[in-house]
Amino acid sequence: MKAIGLYRYLPTSDPDCFVEVDLPTPRPTGHDLLVRVKAVSVNPVDTKQRAPRPDVEREAKILGWDAAGVVAAVGDAVTLFQPGDEVYYAGSLVRPGCNCELHLVDERIVGHKPRSLTMAQAAAMPLTTITAWEALFVRMGIEPKTAPEEPTRTILIIAGAGGVGSIAIQLAKQVAGLQVIATASRPETSAWCEAMGADHVVNHHQPLEAELQRIGIAQVDYIFCCSHLEQYIEQMPAIIAPFGFVCSIVGMKDGQSLPLGGFFGKSVAFAFELMYTRSTFQTPDMVEQHHLLDEVGRLIDSGKIRHTMTEHFGSLSADHLRQAHAKVESGTMIGKLVLDGINIADAAT
């Protein structure tokens, strides 16, 4: 089968950043699905895994952690899917990625593709959806609303226009019933946050306390940090409410320590969220990612949640993937970008 991989870790300015390779077709065993990949998305984790360094791989390294496709074959322990099923998923860091024609993935972290989405639209969703869902409903323990009601709790989502922020705004508003405050700094990113359902948008380049005061909010019950934790962690104790919750999907940079002392007086809980923890450590509750992807699929098909695809980079090739990585690294992404599968030209398939 064909795949797009790398042997050296090069900048996207180098035309040899990615190369096309031929690999043996994998065979599913156990809980594995063999998926014919129809579309993929690129996330910051892809660019971090490819970041320039002197290492040289003896065998091609295949990246990619967001895919949609069709089940081609199943392992002998599979119970959740059958050949022909359309699926979407984010894969595992400890296995080869999905930038290939045929991909092996554990069924317990796979969802049925939302019927109302194209393959490309569906590929934009899994990684960010799992991350946001686990952060809100598992790490911070927010309970979904059971009936329409006026929001009494507030959440601040830092970097609301990014991939995770885009779906987090929707889940916080539509599923949890929170008052949502998102951060953005450009007119186009502010407009995107509002389109996703944010009640207010504030500028993360300004002091957060002053920005919240500007919209008449003194403190928030939850803070979900999707970018540059080191820039905001010292501001959080002043704006988080007593007994509040903070969750971050990024760590501190350059070996900086995590200053949590300011949260002590308010009995604030702090947690990190990494959606790969379940698949990396094969935790007993891995199948929860299957369940949440299926639930979000139902929310999408019912019209409560919308997809976050904003850009399409053509079919998966070495050059198109290099361009997609460059775009993600630019820091200007709104929502998600996708590519069709290898040799697939129609984004609507």
C-alpha positions as CSV (number, residue, x, y, z in Angstrom):
1,M,0.0,0.0,0.0
2,K,1.0,3.6,-0.4
3,A,1.8,5.9,2.5
4,I,3.2,9.3,3.1
5,G,6.0,9.2,5.7
6,L,9.4,10.6,6.7
7,Y,12.9,9.4,7.3
8,R,14.4,12.7,8.4
9,Y,12.8,15.4,10.6
10,L,12.9,18.4,8.3
11,P,11.3,21.9,8.2
12,T,8.3,22.3,5.9
13,S,10.4,24.6,3.7
14,D,12.4,21.5,2.6
15,P,10.7,19.7,-0.3
16,D,11.9,16.4,1.1
17,C,10.0,17.0,4.3
18,F,7.7,14.0,3.4
19,V,8.1,11.2,0.9
20,E,5.8,8.6,-0.7
21,V,6.6,5.1,0.4
22,D,5.2,1.6,-0.4
23,L,4.5,-0.6,2.7
24,P,3.1,-4.1,3.2
25,T,-0.6,-4.1,3.7
26,P,-1.3,-4.6,7.4
27,R,-3.5,-7.4,8.7
28,P,-6.0,-6.9,11.5
29,T,-5.9,-9.1,14.6
30,G,-7.7,-9.0,18.0
31,H,-9.6,-5.7,18.3
32,D,-8.1,-4.2,15.2
33,L,-10.0,-2.7,12.3
34,L,-8.3,-2.4,8.9
35,V,-9.7,0.9,7.6
36,R,-9.5,2.2,4.0
37,V,-8.6,5.8,4.7
38,K,-10.8,8.3,2.8
39,A,-9.7,11.5,4.5
40,V,-7.3,12.8,7.2
41,S,-6.8,15.9,9.2
42,V,-3.6,17.6,10.5
43,N,-3.2,18.7,14.1
44,P,-0.5,20.4,16.2
45,V,0.5,16.9,17.4
46,D,1.5,16.0,13.9
47,T,3.8,19.1,13.6
48,K,5.3,18.4,17.0
49,Q,6.1,14.8,16.0
50,R,7.7,16.0,12.8
51,A,9.6,19.0,14.4
52,P,13.2,19.3,13.0
53,R,15.8,17.3,14.8
54,P,18.9,15.3,13.7
55,D,17.3,11.8,14.1
56,V,17.1,9.6,11.1
57,E,14.6,6.7,10.8
58,R,15.7,3.4,9.4
59,E,12.0,2.7,8.4
60,A,9.6,5.3,7.2
61,K,7.7,6.9,10.1
62,I,4.0,7.4,9.3
63,L,2.3,10.3,11.1
64,G,-1.4,11.2,11.2
65,W,-3.9,11.1,14.0
66,D,-7.4,12.0,12.6
67,A,-9.1,9.9,9.9
68,A,-12.4,8.9,8.4
69,G,-12.8,5.9,6.2
70,V,-14.5,2.5,5.6
71,V,-13.8,-0.7,7.5
72,A,-12.1,-3.2,5.0
73,A,-11.5,-6.1,7.4
74,V,-11.7,-6.8,11.2
75,G,-9.7,-8.8,13.8
76,D,-11.1,-11.9,15.4
77,A,-12.1,-10.1,18.7
78,V,-14.0,-7.2,17.0
79,T,-17.6,-6.8,18.1
80,L,-18.4,-3.2,17.5
81,F,-18.0,-3.0,13.7
82,Q,-18.1,-5.0,10.5
83,P,-16.6,-4.6,7.0
84,G,-18.3,-1.8,5.1
85,D,-19.0,0.4,8.1
86,E,-18.0,4.1,7.8
87,V,-15.9,5.2,10.7
88,Y,-14.0,8.2,12.2
89,Y,-11.3,8.2,14.8
90,A,-8.0,9.7,16.1
91,G,-5.7,6.7,16.4
92,S,-2.9,6.1,18.8
93,L,0.6,7.6,19.3
94,V,2.2,4.2,19.9
95,R,1.1,2.8,16.5
96,P,1.8,4.0,12.9
97,G,-0.4,7.0,11.9
98,C,-3.2,7.2,9.3
99,N,-1.3,9.0,6.4
100,C,-1.7,5.8,4.4
101,E,-4.1,3.9,2.2
102,L,-5.0,1.2,4.8
103,H,-4.7,1.8,8.6
104,L,-4.9,-0.5,11.6
105,V,-6.8,1.0,14.6
106,D,-8.3,-0.5,17.8
107,E,-12.1,-0.6,17.5
108,R,-12.5,0.7,21.1
109,I,-11.3,4.2,20.1
110,V,-13.4,4.4,16.8
111,G,-16.8,5.8,16.2
112,H,-19.4,5.4,13.5
113,K,-19.0,8.3,11.1
114,P,-21.8,10.9,11.4
115,R,-24.2,10.1,8.5
116,S,-24.7,13.8,7.7
117,L,-21.0,14.5,7.2
118,T,-18.7,13.9,4.2
119,M,-15.6,11.9,4.9
120,A,-13.5,15.1,4.8
121,Q,-15.8,16.8,7.3
122,A,-15.8,13.8,9.6
123,A,-12.0,13.6,9.5
124,A,-11.8,17.0,11.0
125,M,-13.6,16.0,14.2
126,P,-12.2,13.0,16.2
127,L,-9.1,14.3,18.0
128,T,-10.4,17.6,19.0
129,T,-13.8,16.2,19.9
130,I,-12.3,13.5,22.2
131,T,-10.0,16.1,23.8
132,A,-12.8,18.6,24.4
133,W,-15.3,16.0,25.7
134,E,-12.8,14.4,28.1
135,A,-11.6,17.8,29.4
136,L,-15.2,19.1,30.0
137,F,-17.0,16.0,31.2
138,V,-14.3,13.8,32.6
139,R,-11.4,16.0,33.8
140,M,-13.5,18.9,35.1
141,G,-16.6,16.8,35.9
142,I,-19.1,19.1,34.2
143,E,-22.5,17.4,34.0
144,P,-24.5,17.7,30.7
145,K,-27.8,19.6,31.1
146,T,-30.9,17.5,31.1
147,A,-33.4,20.2,30.1
148,P,-33.2,23.8,28.6
149,E,-32.4,26.3,31.3
150,E,-30.7,29.7,31.8
151,P,-26.9,29.2,32.2
152,T,-25.8,29.7,35.8
153,R,-22.2,28.5,35.4
154,T,-19.5,30.1,33.2
155,I,-16.4,28.8,31.3
156,L,-13.5,30.6,29.8
157,I,-12.0,28.8,26.8
158,I,-8.6,30.1,25.9
159,A,-7.9,30.0,22.2
160,G,-11.5,29.4,21.1
161,A,-10.9,29.5,17.4
162,G,-8.5,26.6,17.3
163,G,-9.5,23.0,16.6
164,V,-10.1,22.0,20.2
165,G,-11.6,25.4,21.1
166,S,-14.1,25.3,18.2
167,I,-15.7,22.0,19.4
168,A,-15.3,22.9,23.1
169,I,-17.4,26.0,22.6
170,Q,-20.2,23.9,21.1
171,L,-20.1,21.2,23.7
172,A,-20.0,23.7,26.6
173,K,-22.9,25.6,25.2
174,Q,-25.1,22.9,23.6
175,V,-24.4,19.9,25.9
176,A,-23.4,21.4,29.2
177,G,-25.5,24.5,29.0
178,L,-22.8,26.9,30.2
179,Q,-22.3,30.5,29.6
180,V,-19.3,30.4,27.3
181,I,-16.5,33.1,27.1
182,A,-14.0,32.4,24.4
183,T,-10.7,34.2,23.7
184,A,-9.6,35.4,20.3
185,S,-7.5,38.3,19.0
186,R,-8.5,38.9,15.4
187,P,-11.8,39.9,13.8
188,E,-12.0,36.7,11.9
189,T,-11.3,34.5,14.9
190,S,-13.7,36.4,17.1
191,A,-16.4,35.9,14.4
192,W,-15.7,32.2,14.3
193,C,-16.0,31.8,18.1
194,E,-19.3,33.6,17.9
195,A,-20.5,31.3,15.1
196,M,-19.6,28.3,17.2
197,G,-21.9,29.7,20.0
198,A,-19.7,31.7,22.3
199,D,-21.7,34.2,24.4
200,H,-18.8,36.6,24.7
201,V,-15.3,36.9,23.1
202,V,-12.4,38.5,24.9
203,N,-8.9,39.3,23.7
204,H,-6.2,37.0,25.1
205,H,-3.5,39.5,24.3
206,Q,-4.9,41.7,27.0
207,P,-5.0,41.0,30.8
208,L,-7.8,38.4,31.2
209,E,-9.1,39.9,34.5
210,A,-9.6,43.3,32.8
211,E,-11.2,41.7,29.7
212,L,-13.7,39.8,31.9
213,Q,-14.5,42.9,33.9
214,R,-15.2,44.7,30.6
215,I,-18.1,42.3,29.9
216,G,-19.3,42.4,33.5
217,I,-17.9,39.0,34.7
218,A,-15.7,38.9,37.8
219,Q,-14.9,35.2,38.0
220,V,-15.6,32.0,36.0
221,D,-16.4,28.5,37.3
222,Y,-14.2,26.7,34.7
223,I,-11.1,27.6,32.7
224,F,-10.2,25.4,29.7
225,C,-6.7,26.3,28.3
226,C,-6.0,25.2,24.8
227,S,-2.8,27.2,24.1
228,H,0.3,28.7,25.8
229,L,-0.4,27.7,29.4
230,E,2.8,29.6,30.5
231,Q,1.3,32.9,29.3
232,Y,-2.0,32.5,31.3
233,I,-1.4,30.4,34.4
234,E,-0.4,33.3,36.6
235,Q,-3.6,35.2,35.6
236,M,-5.9,32.3,36.4
237,P,-6.1,32.5,40.3
238,A,-7.6,36.0,40.1
239,I,-10.4,35.0,37.7
240,I,-11.3,31.4,38.8
241,A,-14.2,31.1,41.3
242,P,-13.8,29.3,44.6
243,F,-14.0,25.5,44.1
244,G,-13.5,26.0,40.4
245,F,-11.8,23.8,37.9
246,V,-8.9,24.4,35.5
247,C,-8.0,22.0,32.7
248,S,-5.1,22.4,30.1
249,I,-4.3,20.5,27.0
250,V,-0.8,21.9,26.9
251,G,2.1,21.9,29.4
252,M,4.6,24.6,30.4
253,K,7.3,25.4,27.9
254,D,11.1,25.3,28.2
255,G,11.1,23.3,31.4
256,Q,9.2,25.9,33.4
257,S,7.6,24.6,36.6
258,L,3.8,24.7,37.1
259,P,2.9,27.5,39.6
260,L,-0.2,26.1,41.4
261,G,0.2,27.9,44.7
262,G,-2.2,30.7,43.7
263,F,-5.1,28.2,43.5
264,F,-4.7,26.9,47.0
265,G,-6.8,29.5,48.8
266,K,-9.8,28.9,46.5
267,S,-9.6,25.1,46.6
268,V,-9.3,25.0,42.8
269,A,-8.7,21.7,41.0
270,F,-6.2,21.5,38.2
271,A,-5.9,18.8,35.6
272,F,-4.3,18.0,32.3
273,E,-6.1,16.4,29.4
274,L,-4.3,14.2,26.8
275,M,-6.7,12.1,24.7
276,Y,-4.0,9.6,23.9
277,T,-3.7,8.4,27.5
278,R,-6.3,5.7,27.1
279,S,-4.8,4.2,23.9
280,T,-1.2,4.6,25.1
281,F,-1.8,2.7,28.4
282,Q,-4.6,0.5,27.2
283,T,-6.7,1.6,30.1
284,P,-9.8,-0.6,31.0
285,D,-12.1,2.2,29.9
286,M,-10.7,2.6,26.4
287,V,-14.1,1.9,24.9
288,E,-15.4,5.2,26.3
289,Q,-13.8,7.0,23.4
290,H,-15.9,4.8,21.1
291,H,-19.0,5.7,23.0
292,L,-18.3,9.5,23.0
293,L,-17.6,9.6,19.3
294,D,-20.9,7.8,18.7
295,E,-22.7,10.3,20.9
296,V,-21.2,13.3,19.2
297,G,-22.1,11.7,15.9
298,R,-25.7,11.7,17.1
299,L,-25.4,15.3,18.1
300,I,-24.0,16.2,14.7
301,D,-26.7,14.3,12.8
302,S,-29.4,16.0,15.0
303,G,-28.0,19.5,14.1
304,K,-26.9,20.4,17.7
305,I,-23.2,20.3,16.8
306,R,-21.6,21.3,13.5
307,H,-18.3,20.2,11.9
308,T,-15.2,22.4,12.2
309,M,-13.6,21.9,8.8
310,T,-12.5,25.2,7.3
311,E,-9.8,24.3,4.8
312,H,-9.2,21.5,2.3
313,F,-5.7,20.8,0.9
314,G,-6.6,18.3,-1.8
315,S,-5.7,14.6,-1.8
316,L,-3.0,13.2,0.5
317,S,0.4,13.5,-1.1
318,A,3.9,14.4,0.1
319,D,3.6,18.0,-1.1
320,H,0.1,18.6,0.1
321,L,0.9,17.2,3.5
322,R,4.0,19.5,3.7
323,Q,1.8,22.5,2.9
324,A,-0.8,21.4,5.5
325,H,1.9,21.1,8.2
326,A,3.2,24.6,7.3
327,K,-0.3,26.0,7.7
328,V,-0.8,24.5,11.1
329,E,2.6,25.7,12.2
330,S,1.8,29.2,11.1
331,G,-0.5,29.7,14.1
332,T,-3.2,31.2,12.0
333,M,-5.5,28.2,11.7
334,I,-9.2,28.7,12.3
335,G,-11.0,25.4,12.9
336,K,-9.5,22.4,11.1
337,L,-7.9,21.5,7.8
338,V,-8.3,18.2,6.0
339,L,-6.9,16.2,3.0
340,D,-8.6,13.4,1.1
341,G,-7.1,10.0,1.1
342,I,-4.3,9.0,-1.2
343,N,-5.4,9.3,-4.8
344,I,-8.9,10.4,-3.8
345,A,-9.7,13.6,-5.6
346,D,-13.3,14.2,-4.5
347,A,-13.7,15.9,-1.1
348,A,-17.3,14.8,-0.9
349,T,-16.7,11.1,-1.1
